[in-house]
Amino acid sequence: MTPAELSRTVLRSVRGAVEERELSVPVPARIVVQPPPRPGCGDYASNVALQLAKPAGRPAREVAEILRKRLAGTPGIDRVEIAGPGFLNFTLGDGALVTLVRDVLAQGPAYGDRSAGNRPVADLVSADPAPVGRVSTGRASAGRPGPGARAAVVGEVLERIGAAAGWAGRADGHPALVPVPDDLATLTARLGTDEARWILLRPAAHDPVRVPERPVQRESNPRFRVQYAHARTRALVRNAADLGFLSEPGGVGAPAAAGSGAEFRPAPASAHALHTLLAGHPSVVEAAARLRAPDRLVRHLEATADAFFRWHDDCPPLPVGEQKPLAVHRARLALAEATGTVLANGLRLLGISAPEHL
């Protein structure tokens, strides 16, 4: 279940409460759900009850309880809890994770990219989707000053993100950027194409660009960490093939104890955290386009890579030692493969390579 799907589900519960006269409020056009501000508060949270309390003339927690009862038992939602003054916290069931993984793998390069259906597959899976030669170097030409390396790269990436989000032609102009003194050709020669683009795209528009002396190929470098996470997902797929099994979405929790009546234990918190980030990828692309802020996509990829490594440590996708491949390994491999898809799609929008090996 993606944030958009959950938002529509909550909206239907509000509409139902109004139609059955449990609430007397105008039905909002949309409802915002987002990851909670701290761990332990479910997968998503919404303040819809607080927003409806005043027009309803009722306490927010009372409104929240009306909606909670309507949402309880909804397929894909494991728990709905009321927190604080009336926030609704949602914990998704493992079935929602399985459905998401299946959807990501089915859509592939088109996940989070509405323009993908209009481009050849070769363009979607290219390891170098935006060679540096295709954008302005930032130098002056024909007697006019160049836009600067940062503006050139940001402008080109915003066009791609805008098309992916369905915002092409709907947003004019580029954000006011703190410039960098070097032109793009100089940065590329010094850092390499991927690192040069990353350091230009990572800061928010009002923040300065910090140019390193040289690229660092270790996990302390966020760009390397994201590319390494993608390469790791691809290595898992290759290694699984060598062991004779493929991915199949399913439960990623450890096998349940004998006699428990369940096949798997519930997915750990690290799996739910990764699920939330994968599900939020299309919304992040849309927000980056709407706010003219490619740095939002950069930070999302960093968070996704970090969540993947935490989950990978909790739930190894490959059998260990003499262990035979089980259904849980196929399911974990599918989640890893879906993570690689999201990382590759995001890197492609930024014009940065998604290496198979690193």
N, C-alpha and C positions, 0 to 999 in steps of 0.2 A: 504494500500500500504506500503510495507516494503522498507527500504533503497535499498535493492538489486533490487526490482522491479522498483523503481524510477530511479536507476542508468541505468538499461536496457532501460527504456523509454527515458532518455536523450541521451543515446548512439544511439538509433534509430533516434533521431532527428538530431544528427550530421551526421550519415550515409546518411540520406535523403538529408541534405543540400549539402553534397559532391556529391552525385549521381546527383543532379539537378543543380550542378555547382554554388550554392550560396557561397560555401566555397571551397577553394583549399588547403586541408590539409590532412595529413595521419590520418585515423580514429584510435583513440586510442583503445587499447585493452579493457580498462574498464574506467569508470568515477566514481569518488568518490563523494558521497553526504553524508552529515553529518549534525547533528543539528547545527544551527547557534550559534555563540559565545555569543549572548545576546538575551533576549526576544524582541519580536516585529519585528523579521526578518523572519517570517514564520516558518514552521515546519522543513524544510531542506534547505541547501544551497550548492552550488557547484561553484568552481572556474574554471570550464571547459573553459569558454570564455577567461579567462586570459591565460590559457595554450595554447589555439589555436591561440591567437592573433598574436604571432610572426611568426609561420609558415604560417599563412594566409596573413601576411603583412597588417593587418587592425587593427584599434583600438579595444580594448577588448570590449568596450560597443557596438560597431557596431556588433561584432560577437555575443555578448549576445542578441542583439535585433533580429538577425536572428533566433537564437534558441528559444527565447521567443515566437515569432510568431508561430513557429512550435509546440511548446508545449501547447500554449493556447487552451483551450477546450478539452484537453486530459481527458478522464474519470478518476475520482479520484483526479484530480488536480484542485483546485478552482482558484488559482491565481499564476502567475509567474511574479516576479518583478525583476528589475535590480537595484542593489545597489552598491554604491561606484565606484570603477574603472571598474567594470564589473562582479560582483558576481551575480549569479542567485539565488533568494530566492523563495522557493516553499511553498505555503500554500495548504494543502490537503483539499478536500471537506469532508463533513460529511459521504459521501458514502464510502470513503476510510477507515474511522474508523469502520464503520459497517462491511465492508468486512474483516478487520483485526480481529475483535472480533470473527466473524464467523469462520475464519481460525484457530485461537488459540484454540477455544473450540472444533473444529473438530479434531485437531491434539492431543490435550490434552498433555499427558506426552512426546509425540514425538516432540512437538514444540521446536525447537532449539537443538534437539538431533538426529543426523542422525543414531546413533547406537540403538535407541529405538526399532526399528522393529526387532532387533535380540535378544531381551531380554524378558523374561516373564513379563506380566503385573504386577504381584505381586512385582517384583523387582523395577519396575518403580514408583510405588505408595507407596513403603515402607516408613514408618515414620522414620526409622532409617537405611538408605541405606548403611552406612559404619561404623559399630560398631568399636569402638576404638581398639578392639582386633585384627582386620584384618590388621592393619598396624604396622610397627615397633615401639617399644616404644622409640627408640633412644638410648637404652642402648647397651653396648658392648656385643658381643657374640663370642664364639669360639676364644677368644684371640684377636679379631679385634675391633677397635673402632666403636661405632654405628654412624649412620649418623646424629644424633641429632633429637629432636622432630620436629623441623620446617621442616627440609629436608624430614623427613619421611612423614609428612602430605602433604606437597606441592607436593612431587613426586607422591603419590597415587592419589591426586586430579588432577594433570596434566594428568595422564593416562586416567582418566575418561573424562576430558574435551577434551582431544585429540581425543578420540573415538567419543564423541558427535559431534565434529566439522569435523569428517572425516579425522583427521590428525594422526590417529593411525599409528605408525611406520614411520612417515615422519619427526619427530623432535627428535633429540638425545640430551641426557644430560639434566641436570636441571640447573636453574639459580644459580649463586653464592649468597648464603643467609647469612645475618647476623645471627649467631646462638643465641639460647637462652640457659641459663645455666641449666634449669630444663629438666628432661626427660618427655615424654608424660604422663606416668602413674602419676607422681607427679602433673602435670598441671591438668589432668583430675580429680584427687581426690580433688584438691583445687577449681576448677572452674566448673566442670561438662564437659561432652563431647562436647556439642555444643559451649560453651563459649571458651573452650580450642582451638578447631579447628578454630573458628572465629578469635581469636587474633593472631593465627599463620598464617592465610591466608590473613588477611586484609592489612598488610603493603606491600609496594613494596619490591622487593628482597633486595635492597640496604638500606632499612630503618630498624631500630631496632624494635623488638617486645616490646610493652608496656604491661606488665603483671599486671592486677589489683589485689588488695588484695582479692577481692571477686566479684562474678558476681552481677551486678546490674539489677534488674528486673524492669526497668522503661524506658521511651522513650528516655532518654539521652544516653542509650546504643544502638548503631546501630544494633547489633545482635538481641536484644530484639525487636527493632522497626520493623525490617524486619519480624521476626516471628509473631509479633503482627498484622502486616498488613495482613499476610496470614490468621491468625486465624480470623481476622475481616471479610475477604471476605467469609470465610466458614460460619461464624455466620449469615451474610446477607442472604446467600442461605437458611440456616435452617429457619430463621425468615420469609423469603418470603414464604417458603413452608407452614409454620403455617398460613400465611395470605391467602393461596390458590392460589399463582401464581408462575410461573417459569420464567426463563430468556429467552429473545428473542432479538437478536441483532437488533438495530434500532437507531433512533435519540435520543441523550441523553440531548439535550437542553430542556429548559422549553417549555411547550405548548405555541404556538403562540397566539397572541391576536385574538379575534373573528373578522372576516372580513378581516384578513390580507392575506388570500389566501394560507397560509402555515400552515402545521400541527405543526411544532416545530420551535422554534428559533434556530439559529446556535449554535453548541456546543461551550461552553466557552473555553477560552485559557487553563484552567487547564485540560480539556478533551484532547485537542490537545497535550499538553505536556506529558500526560500519554500515549497517543497513540504512540508518537514518541519513548518513552522508551520501550513499549511493542514490537513495530515493530523492534527495534534495538537489541532485545535479541539474535537472532541467530548470528548477526554480532559480538556482544560482545563475545559470546562463541568462535567463530572462531578466533577473535583477541587474546583472552586469551590463546588459544592453540598455535597459531602461534608465539606469543611473549613470551610464557612460563611464563605467568603472571596471576595467578588465582586472584590476587588482583583486576584486572579489572572487573571480574564478581562480586566480593564482592561489589565494589563501585557502580556497575550498579544496584544491588539489593537494596542498600541503596537509590539510587536516585529514583527507581521505587516505593519503599514504601513511600517515602516522597511525591512523585507526587500523589500517590493514596490518601493519607490523605488530600492533598489540594483539589483534585477533589471531594472527598467524602464530604467535607465541603461545596463546591459550589453546588453540585448536589446530595442531599440525595437519595439513591437508594430505600428506603422504604417509603410508604405513611406515612403522619403525621396526628395524631389525627383521625378524622372521615373520612379522605380522602380515596376514593376507589383506588385500584391499577389500574394504567393506563398503556398505552403502553410505556410511558417514563420510568416508574418504571421497567418494564421488560427489557428495553434496558439498563438502568443503572445497573441493576443486572447482565446483561450479561457482561458488561465492568468490573464490580467488579470480576465476576467469572473468566474472562480472566486474570485479574491481579493476582488473586490467583494462576492460572495455571503457569504463568511465574515465580512467586516467588517460588512456590513449585519445579518447574523444576530446577531453579538456586540453591536452597538450596540442592536439591538432588545431583547435580554435586559436591557441596562442601562437601558432606557427613554430612550435618547438617539437623536436623529434621524440618519438616514443620507441626507444631501442628494444629489440628483442633480446639482446645480450649486452651485458655491461660489466 
